[in-house]
Amino acid sequence: MVNVTVVLICGPAGVGKSSTAYEVSRRLAQADIAHALIDTDELDRVHPWPPPGLGTAELSRRNLQALWTNYEALGHTRLILTGVFVDLSGPLDWIRQAIPRARIVFVRLMADASTLQARVHRREIGTGAQEQWQRTLAQLDEIAGRTSELETLRIDTSGRTVGDIAAEIVEHWHTYWAL
């Protein structure tokens, strides 16, 4: 029985996943719609990586399960997750293990290379900026070569405001995901 809806906002680094997710959350809160928001980057931000003795997704699964247990105890049935997730089938297993009764809906954000480059260089101000840009390019190339039946909604964020993108997601959520 499905009783939890997980909207997973994914795409290459710099595409606006976190900003969009925060705006979606703000709009849901304004409409008094109960939900939780988790950026999956924070589920496994440890060094050394991967953690000794754990697979690359196991720490994320454990931490998501722990957080969701608390949110579910508060009565939540909606979760917004963000993550790069080039291969959409990759996170399905560990998210379903962490939240067994979840229906996972993927929203893929995309942008052109010049938009991504500007965003990455604006955000990454430390020594890793060039490395992050190279990872973003690789993610963009890999995503461009894929299509997935798991994608519910694909949005090009180039030249668009976070507010416009979030509004599209919330509208889609209202009509397709029965808010």
PADRENMAR-611339 format. One record per residue: y, x, z of N, C-alpha, C in turn; residue in three letters. Coordinates in steps of 0.1 Angstrom, whole numbers, padded with zeros to 4 digits, always signed. Atoms other than C-alpha are relative to their C-alpha. Layout:
PADRENMAR-611339
YXZYXZYXZALA ...
***
This chain:
PADRENMAR-611339
-0012+0008+0000+0000+0000+0000+0013+0009+0000MET -0013-0007+0001+0034+0014-0010+0010-0007+0008VAL -0011+0006-0008+0061+0009+0016+0012+0009+0001ASN -0010-0010+0000+0083+0039+0010+0004+0003-0015VAL -0004-0005+0013+0104+0047-0021+0007+0013+0002THR -0006-0013+0001+0112+0083-0027+0007+0002-0013VAL -0007-0003+0013+0139+0091-0053+0002+0015+0001VAL -0001-0014+0000+0135+0127-0062+0010+0004-0011LEU -0010-0005+0010+0166+0141-0079-0002+0014-0003ILE +0004-0014+0004+0156+0172-0098+0007+0005-0012CYS -0007-0006+0011+0169+0196-0124+0002+0015+0003GLY -0003-0014-0002+0179+0232-0129+0011+0003+0011PRO -0010-0004-0010+0199+0251-0103+0014-0001-0006ALA -0013+0002+0005+0236+0242-0107+0003-0013-0007GLY -0002+0012+0007+0231+0209-0123+0007-0011+0008VAL -0007+0009-0008+0246+0190-0094-0009-0009+0009GLY +0009+0008-0008+0215+0177-0075+0005-0003+0014LYS -0004+0002-0014+0228+0182-0040+0013-0008+0001SER -0012+0008+0001+0263+0169-0048-0002-0014-0003SER +0003+0014+0005+0249+0139-0066-0008-0007+0011THR +0008+0006-0010+0224+0132-0038+0009-0004+0012ALA -0010+0004-0011+0252+0133-0011+0008-0012-0004TYR -0008+0011+0004+0272+0109-0032-0008-0013-0001GLU +0009+0012+0000+0243+0085-0037-0002-0004+0014VAL +0002+0003-0015+0237+0087+0001+0013-0007+0005SER -0013+0006-0005+0274+0079+0007+0002-0014-0005ARG -0001+0014+0005+0273+0049-0016-0010-0010+0006ARG +0010+0008-0007+0241+0036+0000+0005-0004+0014LEU -0005+0002-0013+0257+0040+0034+0011-0010+0000ALA -0011+0010+0001+0288+0021+0023-0005-0014-0002GLN +0006+0013+0002+0265-0007+0012-0009-0004+0011ALA +0009+0002-0012+0247-0005+0046-0015-0001-0004ASP +0014-0001+0004+0214+0004+0029-0006+0012+0007ILE +0006-0011-0008+0192+0024+0053-0007+0010-0009ALA +0007-0010+0008+0179+0057+0038+0001+0013+0008HIS -0001-0014-0005+0174+0094+0046+0002+0009-0013ALA -0002-0009+0011+0183+0124+0025-0004+0014+0005LEU +0005-0014-0003+0165+0158+0024+0001+0008-0012ILE -0001-0010+0010+0173+0188+0003-0013+0009+0002ASP +0012-0008-0002+0139+0204-0003+0002+0015+0001THR -0003-0014-0002+0155+0238-0004-0001+0004+0015ASP -0001-0002-0015+0159+0235+0034-0014-0001+0006GLU +0013+0001-0006+0122+0228+0039-0008+0013+0001LEU +0007-0013+0001+0111+0264+0031+0009+0012-0001ASP -0009-0011+0000+0141+0286+0035-0003+0010+0010ARG +0005-0010-0010+0123+0315+0052-0002+0013-0008VAL +0004-0013+0005+0117+0352+0047-0010+0006+0010HIS +0003-0003+0014+0093+0366+0038-0005-0013-0006PRO +0004+0011+0009+0085+0342+0010-0011+0005-0009TRP +0004+0011-0008+0059+0328+0007-0004+0004+0013PRO +0004-0003-0013+0051+0326+0043-0015+0005+0001PRO +0014-0005+0000+0020+0347+0051-0010-0010+0005PRO +0010+0010-0004-0011+0326+0052+0002-0014-0005GLY -0003+0013+0005+0005+0296+0036+0002+0000-0015LEU -0003+0002+0014+0006+0284+0000+0015-0003-0002GLY -0015+0001+0002+0040+0281-0016+0005-0014+0003THR -0004+0014-0003+0041+0243-0010-0003-0004+0014ALA +0005+0005-0013+0024+0241+0024+0011-0001+0011GLU -0011+0001-0010+0055+0249+0046+0009-0012-0003LEU -0008+0012+0004+0075+0223+0026-0007-0013+0004SER +0008+0012-0004+0047+0197+0031+0001-0002+0015ARG +0000+0002-0015+0045+0203+0068+0014-0004+0005ARG -0014+0003-0005+0083+0202+0073+0004-0014-0005ASN -0003+0013+0005+0087+0171+0051-0007-0011+0008LEU +0008+0009-0008+0059+0154+0070+0006-0002+0014GLN -0006+0001-0014+0075+0162+0104+0013-0008-0001ALA -0012+0007+0001+0109+0150+0093-0002-0015-0003LEU +0002+0014+0004+0096+0118+0076-0006-0008+0012TRP +0005+0006-0011+0076+0110+0107+0011-0005+0009THR -0011+0004-0009+0108+0109+0127+0009-0011-0007ASN -0008+0010+0007+0127+0089+0100-0007-0013-0001TYR +0008+0013+0000+0099+0064+0096-0001-0007+0013GLU +0000+0006-0013+0098+0059+0133+0013-0008+0003ALA -0013+0007+0000+0135+0048+0129+0000-0012-0009LEU +0001+0012+0009+0123+0022+0103+0004+0003-0014GLY -0004-0003+0013+0134+0040+0072-0012-0002-0010HIS +0010+0002+0011+0116+0031+0039+0006+0006-0013THR -0006-0006+0012+0139+0049+0014+0004+0015+0003ARG -0003-0014-0002+0142+0087+0010+0006+0005-0013LEU -0006-0007+0012+0164+0107-0014-0004+0015+0003ILE +0004-0014+0000+0149+0142-0021+0007+0007-0011LEU -0005-0008+0011+0164+0170-0041-0008+0012-0001THR +0007-0013+0002+0147+0200-0057+0000+0003-0015GLY +0000-0004+0014+0145+0220-0089-0012-0007-0008VAL +0012+0006+0005+0109+0209-0098+0000+0000-0015PHE +0001-0001+0015+0105+0221-0134-0012-0008-0004VAL +0013+0008+0003+0069+0207-0135+0000-0011+0010ASP +0000+0012-0009+0071+0172-0120-0013-0003+0007LEU +0013+0003-0006+0034+0170-0113-0002+0010+0012SER +0002-0009-0011+0038+0200-0089+0003-0005+0014GLY -0002+0005-0014+0055+0183-0060-0007-0013+0004PRO +0006+0013-0003+0036+0151-0063-0011+0001+0011LEU +0011-0001-0010+0006+0163-0043+0006+0002+0014ASP -0005-0002-0014+0025+0177-0013+0009-0010+0005TRP -0008+0011-0005+0050+0149-0012-0009-0012+0004ILE +0009+0011-0003+0022+0123-0013-0008+0003+0013ARG +0007-0004-0013+0004+0142+0015+0009-0002+0012GLN -0010+0001-0011+0036+0143+0036+0004-0015+0002ALA -0004+0014+0000+0045+0106+0028-0011-0008-0007ILE +0011+0006+0007+0012+0089+0020+0002-0013-0007PRO -0002+0014+0006+0025+0054+0012+0012+0000-0009ARG -0012-0001+0008+0053+0066-0011-0002-0003-0014ALA -0001+0001+0014+0062+0056-0045+0011+0010-0004ARG -0010-0011+0004+0080+0086-0061+0006-0003-0013ILE -0008+0003+0013+0107+0080-0087+0008+0013-0003VAL -0007-0013+0003+0120+0111-0105+0012-0003-0008PHE -0013+0000+0008+0156+0114-0117+0003+0014-0004VAL -0002-0013+0005+0160+0144-0139+0015+0002-0004ARG -0014-0003+0004+0196+0158-0141-0001+0012-0009LEU -0001-0011+0009+0204+0181-0170+0014+0003-0003MET -0013-0004+0004+0234+0199-0183-0001+0011-0011ALA +0001-0011+0010+0242+0223-0212+0002+0013+0007ASP +0000-0013-0006+0241+0260-0205+0014+0004+0004ALA -0014-0004-0004+0279+0265-0204+0004-0007+0012SER -0003+0007-0012+0283+0238-0178-0007+0006+0012THR +0008-0005-0011+0255+0252-0157+0005+0014+0004LEU -0005-0014-0003+0269+0288-0160+0013-0001+0008GLN -0012+0002-0007+0303+0276-0148-0003-0004+0014ALA +0003+0005-0013+0288+0257-0119-0007+0011+0009ARG +0008-0010-0008+0264+0285-0108+0010+0011+0004VAL -0009-0011-0004+0292+0311-0109+0011-0005+0010HIS -0010+0006-0009+0316+0288-0090-0007-0001+0014ARG +0007+0002-0013+0289+0282-0063-0005+0013+0006ARG +0006-0013-0005+0272+0316-0061+0010+0011+0000GLU -0011-0010-0001+0298+0340-0048-0005+0013+0006ILE +0006-0012-0006+0275+0366-0033-0007+0009-0010GLY +0007-0010+0009+0254+0394-0046-0011-0006-0009THR +0011+0006+0008+0228+0370-0060+0004-0009-0011GLY -0005+0009+0010+0250+0352-0085-0006+0002-0014ALA +0006-0003+0013+0237+0370-0116-0015-0004+0000GLN +0014+0003-0001+0201+0366-0104-0002-0015-0001GLU +0002+0015+0000+0206+0329-0098+0003-0005-0014GLN -0002+0004+0014+0221+0325-0133-0012+0002-0009TRP +0011-0003+0008+0191+0342-0148-0012-0010+0003GLN +0010+0010-0004+0168+0318-0128+0003-0013-0006ARG -0004+0013+0005+0188+0288-0139-0002-0001-0015THR +0002+0000+0015+0186+0298-0176-0015-0001-0002LEU +0014+0001+0002+0148+0302-0172-0005-0014+0003ALA +0003+0014-0004+0146+0268-0155+0004-0009-0011GLN -0005+0009+0010+0167+0252-0182-0009+0001-0013LEU +0009-0002+0012+0145+0267-0210-0014-0007+0003ASP +0013+0006-0002+0113+0256-0193+0001-0015+0001GLU -0002+0014+0000+0126+0221-0186+0002-0006-0014ILE -0003+0005+0014+0139+0217-0222-0013-0002-0008ALA +0012+0000+0008+0104+0223-0235-0010-0010+0006GLY +0009+0009-0006+0089+0196-0213+0005-0015-0001ARG -0003+0015-0003+0088+0158-0212-0011-0004+0009THR +0009+0005-0010+0071+0139-0185+0000-0015+0001SER +0001+0014-0002+0059+0104-0182+0004-0004+0014GLU -0004+0002-0014+0068+0108-0145+0016-0003+0001LEU -0015+0002-0001+0106+0108-0153+0003-0015-0002GLU -0004+0013+0001+0121+0075-0147+0014-0001-0006THR -0014+0000+0005+0157+0084-0155+0004+0014-0002LEU -0005-0013+0003+0172+0114-0172+0015-0001-0003ARG -0015+0001+0001+0210+0120-0169+0005+0014-0004ILE -0007-0012+0004+0231+0146-0187+0013+0000+0008ASP -0011-0001-0009+0257+0157-0161+0012+0007-0007THR -0011-0007+0006+0278+0177-0186+0012-0008-0002SER -0012+0007+0002+0314+0166-0185+0002-0013+0008GLY +0000+0012-0008+0307+0139-0159+0003+0003+0014ARG -0003-0002-0014+0319+0134-0124-0012-0003+0008THR +0011+0003-0010+0295+0133-0094+0000-0015+0003VAL -0001+0014-0003+0308+0098-0087-0007-0008-0011GLY +0006+0007+0011+0298+0086-0122-0015+0001+0000ASP +0014-0003+0000+0264+0102-0120-0007-0008+0011ILE +0006+0008-0012+0257+0087-0085+0000-0015-0003ALA -0001+0014+0003+0269+0053-0097-0011-0004-0009ALA +0011+0003+0009+0244+0054-0125-0014-0001+0007GLU +0012+0000-0007+0216+0063-0102-0001-0012+0010ILE +0000+0012-0009+0225+0036-0076-0002-0013-0008VAL +0002+0012+0009+0228+0010-0104-0014-0001-0004GLU +0014+0000+0004+0194+0020-0117-0009-0003+0011HIS +0008+0003-0012+0180+0019-0082+0001-0014+0003TRP -0001+0015-0003+0194-0016-0077-0008-0008-0010HIS +0007+0009+0009+0179-0030-0109-0015+0004-0002THR +0014-0004+0002+0147-0010-0112-0008+0002+0012TYR +0007-0003-0012+0138+0000-0077+0002-0010+0011TRP -0002+0012-0009+0148-0033-0060+0005+0004+0014ALA -0006-0002-0013+0172-0022-0033+0003-0012+0007LEU 
***
